[in-house]
Structures are given as C-alpha cells and as structure tokens.
Amino acid sequence: GDKTRRTYRAWQRAGHPTRLARRLLRLNRRTRGELVLVRRALRGEEPSTDGGATYRRLMFRSLRAFDLALVWDARGVRAFMRGRRVAANRAWRRHGRYFDRSLRLTNRAIRAIEG
C-alpha cells in the first residue's frame, strides 16, 4: 500500500511518465495476486460463531470490492496514458466507489466479529 501511494505521488509530480505508469500497473497486479492468497486462506477458515460467519461473508465481499477497485484503477491509468482523459476520470471515479465500499464492508466485518 505504501509503495503504491508513493508511486502515485511520484507519477503525478513527474508529469505522468510511462515508466512510473508501468510500475503502478505492476503493483496493482501484484496486489491482486495477494488478494487471491487472502481469499484462499479465508476460504479455509470455518466460523465458530454467527459473528464469525458474518465476518467471513463480509470480508469476501470486501475483498471482491477491493479487487474491482484495483481493476478500475488500472483501467484509469491505461486510459490516461493513451490520452483518454475522460475515460480515465470515469474509471477512477468507479475505482473510488469500489474502494470506499471495500472499506465500509471491512469495517462492518470487524464490528460483526467484535460484537
């Protein structure tokens, strides 16, 4: 996460060079690969309580939303680098909505397991 944020800032400050755009896309792909591992580990867990079952269900939804956020972010970067600014902004808006949804679902999942 930190490396991605730093790369985004550098990409914007440097005037959107192709080299940093490729790095962003690679970081998004790597993060999506890590999500597969997290999903696999979560799938192997059996909930012992109703709160645990709710947590598991909400975390799967959260991970799916986060994955979609990464997909739309990559689409935005690719569109921006091709000069399609309107398409890029549209993709980044969708990225933001999916990312916010992921955070909300994660917070709900945490509340379910704590309460």
Summary of the structure (lengths in Angstrom):
residues: 115
radius of gyration: 16.4
end to end distance: 28.4
largest distance: 51.4
contacts: 319
relative contact order: 0.12
helix: 88%
strand: 0%
